[in-house]
Amino acid sequence: MNTLKLKLTILFSTACFLQAVNAQKMRDLKQEEANKKFVTEFFYTFYNEKNMDKARTMMLPDMINHHPHSGKGAEETIAAVNKFLFGKFPEFTVSIKRIAAEGDLVWIQCYTQDTPKDHGKMSMDIFRVKNGKIAEHWDIIQEIPLTVDPSSMFN
């Protein structure tokens, strides 16, 4: 009787394990790497090169931007960034410190400076990539206190 119980327990446990494995979506690491490369190119094209013509081709026209001042879609996002960021801080730059991806989402932790002498901010940007284009964007921006070495925010 104990042997039968043991066999049934092993069989049940194996079935549960296989069900969990099959239920979990298999990650496409090659696609995730491609998404990271694409988002890195977009990020530097958009923020450092300020090449909006090229950036526009990298975004879906109806992309969703969750930043409260960026409007809706690629055109409103570009207009808002040109007005509220580059219009005020034409020397604005970003430097990517970390990047990670899972599925169609890419996270970038970066250091931003409004001017070359600015103490800077730490930012976390999340992008959703769909059909090889930016489909959605979220960001969180944190001022770096003057009493803190900016590098300590990334090390």
PASE-446543 format. One record per residue: x negated, y negated, z of N, C-alpha, C in turn. Coordinates in steps of 0.1 Angstrom, whole numbers, plus 2048, in hexadecimal, padded with zeros to 3 digits. Atoms other than C-alpha are relative to their C-alpha. Example, Ala and Ser with C-alpha at 12.3 -4.5 7.8 and 13.67 -1.06 7.14 Angstrom:
BEGIN
7F780C80078582D84E7F77F4800;80980B80077780B8478087F5808;
***
This chain:
BEGIN
7F880C8008008008007F77F3800;80980B7FF7E47E88097F97FD7F2;80680180D7D37EF7E78097FA7F6;7F68068087F37E77D58027F1803;7FE80D7FC7F77C77E87F47F77FC;80C8078047D37BD7E18007FE7F1;80080180E7D77C47BC80A7F67FB;7F680A8047F77B07BA7FC7F2804;80580D7FC7E77937CD7F67FB7F6;80B80480A7C97937B58077FD7F2;7F980380C7E17957978077F3800;7F980C7FE7F67797A47F77F4800;80A80B7FF7D87637AC7FA7FD7F2;80680280E7C976978980A7FA7F7;7F68068097EA7607788027F2804;7FF80E7FD7EC74078C7F47F87FB;80C8078047C97377848007FE7F1;7FF80180E7CE73E75F80B7F57FC;7F680A8037EE72975F7FB7F2802;80680D7FD7DB70C76F7F67FC7F5;80A80380B7BF70E7558077FC7F3;7F880380D7D870F7388077F3801;7F880C7FE7EC6F37477F77F37FF;80980B8007CE6DC74A7FB7FD7F1;80480480D7C76C872A7F18017FF;80E7FF8027A56D171C7FB7F27FB;80680D80378F6B271A7F78027F3;80780180D7806A96F87F47F7803;80C8087FC75D69D7047FA7F87F4;80580680C7526956E18087F37FD;7F880B80377067E6DC7FE7F580B;80280A7F576B66E6FE7F37F87FE;80D8078037466666F48027F67F5;7FD80980B7536576D48087F4804;7F880B7FA76C6426E77F77F7808;8098097F97516356FE7F77F87F7;80880780973B62C6E18087F57F9;7F780A80775861A6CF8037F580A;7FC80B7F77636076EE7F47F7804;80C8087FE73F5FC6F57FE7F77F5;80280880B73C5EF6D280B7F5800;7F580A80075E5DD6D57FD7F680B;8028087F57555CF6F77F57F57FD;80B8098037345BF6EB8047F77F4;7FB80880B7445B46CA8097F5805;7F68097FB7615A36DC7FA7F5809;80580A7F674F5936FA7F37FA7FE;80D80680172B58E6F17FE7FA7F2;80280580E72B58A6CB80C7F67FD;7F580880274D5796CD8058017F1;7FC7FD80E7545886AA80E805800;7F27FC7FF77A5876AB8058067F3;7FC7F980C77D5916867FE80F801;8037F27FF76C5B268D80880680B;7F97FB7F577C5B66AF80F8037FC;7F27FF80579F5B169F80280E7F9;7FF7F48077985CF6897FF80D809;8027F57F77905E46A780C80280A;7F58007F77B15DD6B980D8047F8;7F37FE8067D45EA6B18077F2800;7F980D8007E95CB6A78097FF80C;7F78017F58025D46C37FA80580D;8077FC7F47E85DC6DD8067FA80C;7FB8067F37F35D77017F57FC809;80A8057F87DE5C17168077FC80E;7F98027F27E75C273C7FA7F4807;80580C7FA7D25A374480B7F6800;7F48087FF7EC58A7508007F37F7;80180C8097DF56D7397FD8037F2;8057FD80E7D858071980B8027F6;7F57FE80A7FA58270880280E7FC;7FD7F280580659F6F47FA8027F2;8057FC80D7F55B06D77F27FA7FE;80E8048037D35AB6C77FF7F17FE;80280E8037D95886BA8027F780C;7FE8087F47E657A6DB7F4802809;80C7FE7F87C958A6ED7F47F87FB;80B8078057B057B6D68027F1802;7FE80F7FE7C05586D87FE7FD80F;8018037F17C255A6FF7F1800804;80E7FF7FC79D5657027F97F47FA;80780B80679254A6EA8037F3807;7FC80C7F97A652F6FD7FB80080E;8028017F27A25397217F2805805;80D7FC7FC78054A7227F57F97F7;80B80680876A5407048027F17FF;7FD80E80177B51E7027FA7F880C;8068067F476F5177267F1804802;80D7FA7FE75052D7267FA8067F3;8047FB80C74152F7047F380A801;80B7F87FE72254071280380D808;7FB7F47F973655C7237F980D7FA;8067F380472457E72280480B809;7FD7F47F872A5A172E7F480A7FF;80A7F68007125BD73780680D806;7FA7F37FB71E5E173A7F780680A;8087F97F67125F275980380F801;7FC7F280072661275880B8027F6;7F47FD80973E62374080380F802;7FB7F27FE75364274480D8017F7;7F47FE80876F65273080680D804;7F87F37FE78A66C73580C7FF7F6;7F580080A7A26747197FF7F47F7;80180C8097AB6547067FD7F3808;80380C7F87A163D7237F17FF802;80E8037FE77F62C7267FF7F580B;80280A7F57746197467F27FA7FE;80D8078007585FF7457FF7F780C;8038097F57495EF7647F57F77FA;80A80A8067375CF7597FE7F4809;80480D7FA7265B07658027F57F6;7FD80B8097335907567FA7F3805;80580D7FC72556D7568077F67F7;7FA80A80873854E74B7F57F77F9;80B80780671753C7457F3808804;80C7F97FD6F35487467FB7FE80F;8048027F26EE53976980B80480A;7F57FC7F770F5467777FC80C808;8037F57F770C55E79580780D7FB;7FA7F580772557478280C807808;7F57F97FB74258B7887FE80F7FC;8007F28047475B178880E8027FB;7F47FD8077625BE77180180F7FE;7FD7F38047735DF76B80A7FF7F5;7F780080B7835E274980380E7FC;7FB7F380579860073E8067FE7F3;7FA80080D7A060671A80680D7FC;7FA7F48067B761F70A7FE7FF7F1;8037FF80E7AC62A6E780A8097F9;7F67F88077C66366CE7FC7FE7F1;80480080E7BD63F6AA7F47F87FD;80D80780379A6306AD8017F1802;7FE80F7FD7A760E6B98047FE80E;7FB8047F37AD5FB6D980F7FF800;7F18007FF7D16026E38057F980D;7FB8057F37D25F67077F47FC808;80B8057F77BC5E27208057FC80D;7FE8057F37BC5DC7457F37FB805;80D8047F97A25C975A8027FC80E;8008057F27995C177D7F37F8801;80C8097FF7815A47847FE7FC80E;8048037F276E59E7A47F57F6800;80B8097FF75A57F7AC7F5806809;80B7FB7F87375877B97FC7F480A;80480B7F77315727D97F27FB7FE;80E80680271355B7D77F680680A;8097FA7F670556C7F67FC80F7FD;8027F280470458E7E37F78007F4;8087FE80C6E95987CA8098087F6;7F77FA8096FE5A07AB7FC80F7FD;8047F28036E95C07A480680A80A;7FB7F77F66F65CE7C580E8057FD;7F27FC8037195D07B680080B7F6;8017F580A70C5E979C7F780B803;80A7F57FC6F15FD7AD80680A80A;
***
